[in-house]
Amino acid sequence: MRILATFLVAGFSITALGQSGNLNPPKSVQAGAAFSIETSGSGSATLYIVGMGDAIRRTVQLGQPVSFAAGDLENAGRYLAVLTSQGSTDTALFDVLPASQPATLGFLARPSRLPVGLQNGITGAVYVFDAFQNLITTPTPLTFELSEPSEAAQTRSVVARDGAAWTEMNSAAKEGNARFVAQAGDVSNARVIEQVPGDPCGLKMSAHQAGNKIDLATDPLRDCSGNPVTDGTIVTFTEAWNGGETTVDAPVKHGIAEAQVPAVNGARLSAATGVVMGNEIRWENQP
């Protein structure tokens, strides 16, 4: 029979904690496991177990062990056992420890999207729980693995301490989705990391007259690992002449950015994206 813990806390004084006598629980039990508490004496008594949101009341026969079934105590923490009989009270403390076998992993992987070619750019953090959602605080071996189709998998072996472990991984040289897995024993948890091209590495522009306009276009843009730059990356085209300037921001589409500016004789044409500057063209109108 379960009762509110507040009833027990109010019903017994702090001084009772120092008493000993007819009650002898084990020093510790595993969460969810069956266990028993030894008693001495004769006659009937009432045994209370309280702690960590749990409270149990049993009528017992002194001198006989009191058995508790698997699942009676699932929350790890310190518990108070109180035995009352014929006006006397005996108390004892014991611990409920997390189960040693991992059952679930809380896995945080950051960021979910990042550029290729970053050293230690990916971080994984794991929290290890037993079947009753208690944090397992004993050392627990863990393996992290980051894999993607075009490269060999990266693997890190660590030991979770006080329930937690973390690692860092490099992003791949090629774009694509990587599978990031944390595993402890037979239990695993996976995340997907999107690896996208980095900033453009080099920028070259060409210019062609189209009537009274100039058509500007970049060569196919790639990052330093050779991956095509993500569509939507902005390239700024600038046309400057004595007393004037025209600026056009154009998104990359299918690897190329294009713009059109007035055909001003003697103008200087240039392009830039982020911190990358392209070539400069001095324009002379064609006859």
C-alpha positions in Angstrom: 0.0 0.0 0.0 1.5 3.4 -1.1 0.9 6.5 0.9 2.0 10.1 0.6 5.6 10.8 1.7 4.5 14.0 3.5 2.6 11.9 6.0 5.7 10.0 7.0 7.9 13.0 7.1 5.5 14.8 9.4 5.0 11.7 11.6 8.6 11.0 12.6 11.0 13.3 14.4 14.6 14.0 13.2 15.9 12.4 16.5 14.6 9.0 15.4 17.2 8.9 12.7 19.9 8.1 15.2 18.1 5.0 16.7 18.8 1.4 15.8 17.3 -1.9 16.8 14.8 -4.2 15.1 15.5 -3.0 11.5 18.4 -4.0 9.2 18.0 -3.0 5.6 20.8 -3.6 3.0 23.1 -0.7 2.5 22.0 -0.4 -1.1 19.7 -2.0 -3.6 19.5 -1.7 -7.4 16.6 0.3 -8.9 13.8 -2.0 -9.9 15.3 -5.1 -8.3 13.7 -7.3 -5.7 15.2 -7.1 -2.2 14.4 -7.8 1.5 14.8 -6.1 4.8 15.7 -8.1 7.9 13.9 -7.5 11.2 14.4 -8.9 14.7 12.0 -9.3 17.6 8.6 -10.9 17.8 5.0 -9.8 17.1 3.6 -7.6 14.4 4.8 -4.2 13.4 4.3 -1.6 10.6 7.1 -0.9 8.2 7.3 2.3 6.2 9.7 3.0 3.3 9.8 6.6 2.1 12.0 8.7 -0.3 12.3 10.1 -3.8 8.6 10.4 -4.4 7.9 6.8 -3.2 6.2 5.7 0.0 5.3 2.1 1.0 3.5 0.8 4.1 3.6 -2.8 5.1 2.3 -4.8 8.1 5.1 -7.2 9.0 5.9 -10.0 11.4 9.1 -9.2 13.4 11.9 -11.7 13.1 11.1 -12.5 9.5 12.5 -10.8 6.4 10.2 -8.4 4.6 10.3 -9.0 0.9 9.8 -6.4 -1.8 9.1 -7.4 -5.4 10.9 -6.2 -8.5 9.6 -2.8 -9.5 8.6 -1.7 -5.9 11.4 0.9 -5.8 12.5 2.3 -9.2 13.7 5.8 -8.4 17.3 6.1 -7.4 18.2 8.0 -4.2 18.3 7.7 -0.4 15.4 6.1 1.4 14.3 6.1 5.0 12.9 2.8 6.5 10.8 3.2 9.7 9.6 0.3 11.8 7.0 0.9 14.5 6.0 -1.7 17.1 4.4 -1.4 20.6 5.2 2.3 20.9 8.8 2.0 19.8 10.3 3.2 16.5 13.5 2.0 14.7 14.8 3.8 11.6 17.5 3.2 9.0 18.7 4.7 5.8 19.6 2.8 2.6 20.3 3.8 -1.0 18.6 2.8 -4.2 21.2 2.8 -6.9 20.6 3.2 -10.7 20.6 0.0 -12.7 24.0 -0.7 -14.2 22.7 -1.6 -17.7 22.0 1.4 -20.0 18.5 1.4 -21.4 18.2 4.9 -23.1 20.7 7.6 -24.3 19.9 11.2 -24.3 21.9 12.4 -27.3 22.5 16.0 -28.3 24.4 16.7 -31.5 25.3 20.3 -32.5 25.1 21.9 -35.0 22.6 20.0 -37.2 24.0 21.9 -40.2 27.5 23.1 -40.8 30.1 23.8 -43.6 32.5 21.0 -44.7 36.1 20.9 -43.6 35.8 22.2 -40.1 38.1 20.7 -37.5 36.2 19.7 -34.3 33.1 21.5 -35.8 30.6 18.8 -34.6 29.9 18.2 -30.9 28.1 15.2 -29.4 26.9 15.0 -25.8 25.3 11.9 -24.2 23.4 11.3 -21.0 23.1 7.6 -19.9 19.8 6.4 -18.3 18.6 3.0 -17.0 15.2 1.5 -17.7 13.6 3.7 -15.0 15.1 7.0 -16.3 17.7 7.2 -13.5 21.0 8.7 -14.6 23.7 6.0 -14.4 26.5 7.6 -12.5 29.0 4.6 -12.6 31.6 4.8 -15.4 30.0 3.5 -18.6 31.9 2.9 -21.9 30.5 4.7 -24.9 31.3 4.9 -28.6 30.6 7.8 -31.0 30.7 7.3 -34.7 30.3 9.8 -37.5 29.8 8.2 -40.9 29.0 9.5 -44.4 29.1 7.8 -47.8 32.2 9.3 -49.3 34.7 9.0 -46.4 35.9 6.6 -43.7 33.9 6.8 -40.5 35.3 8.7 -37.5 35.1 6.8 -34.2 35.7 8.0 -30.7 35.7 5.7 -27.6 35.0 7.5 -24.3 33.8 6.7 -20.8 30.7 8.4 -19.4 31.3 9.7 -15.9 28.6 10.9 -13.6 26.1 10.0 -16.3 27.6 12.2 -19.1 30.1 12.0 -21.9 30.9 14.2 -24.9 33.2 14.3 -28.0 34.1 16.4 -31.0 34.2 15.4 -34.7 35.4 17.0 -37.9 33.0 17.7 -40.7 33.8 15.9 -43.9 35.5 17.3 -47.0 32.5 16.6 -49.2 29.0 17.8 -48.8 26.2 15.5 -47.8 24.4 14.1 -44.8 26.4 12.3 -42.1 25.0 9.8 -39.5 26.1 10.6 -36.0 25.6 7.6 -33.6 26.2 7.3 -29.9 26.2 3.7 -28.5 26.5 2.1 -25.0 26.3 -1.7 -25.1 23.3 -2.6 -27.2 21.7 0.8 -26.9 22.2 3.5 -29.5 20.9 6.8 -30.6 21.4 8.5 -33.9 21.3 12.0 -35.4 21.7 13.3 -38.9 24.2 16.1 -39.5 23.9 18.1 -42.8 27.2 19.1 -44.2 27.1 21.9 -46.7 29.7 23.5 -49.0 31.9 26.2 -47.4 32.6 29.7 -48.5 33.6 30.2 -52.2 37.3 29.7 -52.7 38.2 31.9 -55.7 35.9 34.0 -57.9 36.2 34.7 -61.6 33.8 36.9 -63.6 33.3 37.4 -67.3 31.5 40.3 -69.0 29.7 40.5 -72.4 28.0 43.5 -74.1 24.2 43.1 -74.7 23.1 46.3 -76.5 23.4 49.1 -74.1 23.8 46.7 -71.2 26.6 44.4 -69.9 25.9 40.9 -69.0 28.0 39.7 -66.0 28.4 36.1 -64.9 30.7 34.1 -62.6 32.4 30.9 -63.4 30.9 28.0 -61.4 31.6 28.7 -57.8 33.2 26.0 -55.5 34.5 25.9 -52.0 38.1 25.0 -51.2 37.3 21.3 -51.2 35.7 21.5 -54.7 32.1 21.3 -53.6 29.7 23.5 -55.6 28.7 26.5 -53.5 25.1 26.4 -52.2 22.5 28.0 -54.3 21.3 31.3 -52.8 24.8 32.5 -51.9 24.9 36.2 -52.7 27.5 37.6 -55.1 27.8 41.4 -55.3 28.6 42.9 -58.7 29.9 46.4 -58.8 30.3 48.8 -61.7 32.2 52.0 -60.9 33.0 55.0 -63.1 34.0 58.6 -62.7 31.1 60.1 -60.7 28.9 57.0 -60.4 28.4 53.4 -59.3 26.0 50.6 -59.8 25.7 47.6 -57.4 23.7 44.4 -58.0 23.3 41.6 -55.4 22.7 38.3 -57.3 22.0 34.8 -55.8 23.9 31.8 -57.0 21.7 29.5 -59.1 23.1 26.2 -60.2 26.5 27.3 -59.2 26.6 30.6 -61.1 25.6 34.2 -60.3 24.5 36.5 -63.1 23.6 40.3 -63.3 23.2 43.0 -65.8 24.5 46.6 -65.5 24.5 49.7 -67.9 27.3 49.7 -70.5 29.4 52.6 -69.3 32.5 53.2 -71.3 35.6 53.0 -69.1 33.8 51.5 -66.1 35.5 49.2 -63.7 33.6 45.9 -63.1 34.2 43.7 -60.1 32.5 41.0 -58.1 32.7 39.8 -54.5 31.1 37.3 -52.1 31.7 37.3 -48.4 35.4 38.0 -48.0 36.3 36.7 -51.4 37.1 39.2 -54.1 37.0 38.4 -57.8 38.9 39.7 -60.8 38.3 43.3 -62.0 37.4 44.1 -65.6 37.9 47.5 -67.3 35.1 47.9 -69.7 35.4 49.4 -73.2 32.1 49.7 -75.2 32.2 47.7 -78.4 31.4 49.5 -81.7 
